[in-house]
Amino acid sequence: MDSQSATSLRRLKNTPALLLIYANVLKLSRVAAHLPALISRPVISLMIWVPFATHAAGVPTLNEVVVTAKSNNLIGSANSANEGTVLKKQLDQRVVYRPGELLESVPGLIVTQHSGEGKANQYFARGFNLDHGTDLRISVDGMLVNQRSHGHGQGYTDLNFLIPELASGLQYQKGPYYADQGDFSSAGAVSIGYLNKLPAGIANFSVGNQGFMRGLVANSRDMGAGTILFAGELNTKDGPWVTKENYKKFNTVLRYSQNTGNTRFNITAMGYGANWNSTDQIPERALSSGLISRLGAIDPSDGGESHRFSLSGALQHTSDYGITKVNLYAIHSNLALFSNFTYFLDDPVNGDQFSQVDKRFQTALNLSHAWVNNIAGFAFENTVGVQVQNDVIDNGLLSTKQRQTLSTTRRDHILQNSTGLYYQNSVQWLEKFRSVAGARSDFYWFDVKSNNSANSGQQYDSITNPKLSFIFGPWAKTEYYLNYGSSFHSNDARGTTTTLDPKSGDPVGRVSPLVRSTGYEAGLRTAILPGLQASLAFFRLDLASELLFVGDAGTNEASRPSKREGVEVSAFYMPNNWLTVDLDYALAKARFTGSDPAGNHIPGAIQGVGKAAIAVDNIGPLFGSMQFRYFGKRPLTEDNSVQSNHTMTLNGQIGFKLDKKVRVVLQGFNLLNTHAHAIDYFYTSRLPGEPAAGIDDRHFHPIESRSFRVSVIANF
């Protein structure tokens, strides 16, 4: 078999080098010829399948040997400079204040918060203020986390159900260049996998100041021909706030998996629930006047409760015809959120607190098949897939006072269905040149039944997006990439049918259901030094419109087309087995296109972001890590007359291994005890005694003050 076919078969798997493909698609004698070259490449893990055993019927079976290498080399398998893999060991070394911050291991991505712990995080990347997830597609264990037509905001992405110890790794792809990524993927996509089997049981008990306490028990056991994994987590926290968060969370996971060589599958049940009080963003004038302290709240009755239960299954089968993957899941989730951002602007008597309610049942099926054709001496990798999703949603917007309902602004019952079809083809044309071409078509159906019949209706829309990548090299262990592609985000179903503002009754225009984005990129990836993986990318992304449903108001807001340009650089360096260094920096320019007297800056759009992480291990009983983060200034108004300040934070940990099975870890957060802001906004609000029209002011959520946590972790 020629080298092109061997390379093609390796890239069929998500994990860069799994010889399982060889063992089933090629004869074992041909595998042996390729082992030396493949093993010499640094990879995440190399699974070599060899015929050591025979089952009762006398048919040869395959046993698994795992060889762990130092790092992940994506040269020869990646399709762009902006995609990558974060190993489980790297995730384990990160110091995270909340689970969603694991995503900060993605270069150029910032994760923050403007409210209570149980609420979805805020995300920033590639010149976007991604709000709670719009334009960043996030999945966990194959399940899409972004929730469309959500009561609080389009693409709402709550990662509080994530248990970091179960994460097997993280894969990221930035930009709209990947045919298998659909809705919400304009800025990129992030996928977190879960383990099928733990190397040892885990018992973790953590305590800290600010009322923090966490307990986790997880283990896996062989059961029949498979493995059962279970985990349970309890977490409480008050935070530094004047109004205690009284945050309480539970998490459970139960998984059964089997691996029979050609076929592997798992079935997983997850359960999560939480309730909390929240201190939302506060106006600067309230702090300067002494009305509240920096950690105080205007409306101490804000908060919420949520739960999420899921049942999922995944199957992968390898045969002479290629690799077939099936993933299906069902999710039931519920959120009741109480917020007050304008205080007494709309209702001087009762205040402006409102409740957003979202209850949904979501089902999805993802099916793909990958195979290789040899035509005229070229190996053509082919992948075809279908992704189907159905959402049954009940959400509402209510006026409340101290969490008691005063009136209903709107209630809606939504049926939203989508089908995505995609095809991708990769060809190694020359020794130093290959191409990846693809196309994706998505079809959406919306059916909205509102409490106001004028806002009810049905809509249908479809969109087709091409993808094309050219890969050159490697020369001197350096590969070069040119990428082009388009993608989209869906708008809230309510925005596609609304004709009357639910508060004022004024006529409003409907929004387009699907909004296209188009991206261009040039970059390189190098491993020119031993232990180094570095990348550089220049990108541009055009959006037809940043149309979004405004969940806080119950109506939609149409913005202008936009353009984002930027550069990203990242480097992961592991010179030996005890030191790792991870650096990244991104700079972006985001502007509305066209001329407008209001200005062309996009409020909240991230400009500069940088991160540095260093970790040491395997130097005796001690280990530790440090993480520095720079969150640059953002324009808060279209004319850029008001800006946020930049934010710098430092987190770290130091641990001691008491023996091979027990270790103690001390973690510190905001070690510099900076009083910077986690997030900033500029809008009109009204405090008691102020003019009826309110006052324009900067509103911010402070970073939590310095805190420490001590964990005792035992393996069994």
Secondary structure, DSSP 4 states (H G I P E B T S, - for coil): --HHHHHHHHHTSSSS-BTHHHHHHS-HHHHHHHHHHHHTS--SEEEEEEEEEE-TTS-EEEEEEEEE-SS---TTT-SSTT-EEEEHHHHHH---SSGGGGGGGSTT-EEE-SS-TTSPPEEEETTEE-TTTTTEEEEETTEE--BTT-SS-TTB---TT--GGGEEEEEEEESS--TT--TT-SSEEEEEEE-SS-SS-EEEEEEETTTEEEEEEEEEEEETTEEEEEEEEEEEE--S-SS---EEEEEEEEEEEEE-SSEEEEEEEEEEEEEEE----EEHHHHHTTSS-TT--S-TT-EEEEEEEEEEEEEEEEETTEEEEEEEEEEEEEEEEEE-SSBTSS-TTT---EEEEEEEEEEEEEEEEEEEEEETTEEEEEEEEEEEEEEEEEEEEEEEETTEEEEEEEEEEEEEEEEEEEEEEEEEEETTEEEEEEEEEEEEEEEEEESSGGG-EEEEEEEEEEEEEEEEEEETTEEEEEEEEEEEEEPPHHHHH--B-TTT--B-PPPPSEEEEEEEEEEEEE--STTEEEEEEEEEEEES---EEETTTTEEE----EEEEEEEEEEEE--SSSEEEEEEEEEEEEEESS--TT-SB-TT---EEEEEEEEE-SSSSEEEEEEEEEE---B-STTS-SBPPPEEEEEEEEEEESSSSEEEEEEEESTT----EEEEEEEEEB-TTS-TT-EEEEEEEEPPPPEEEEEEEEE-
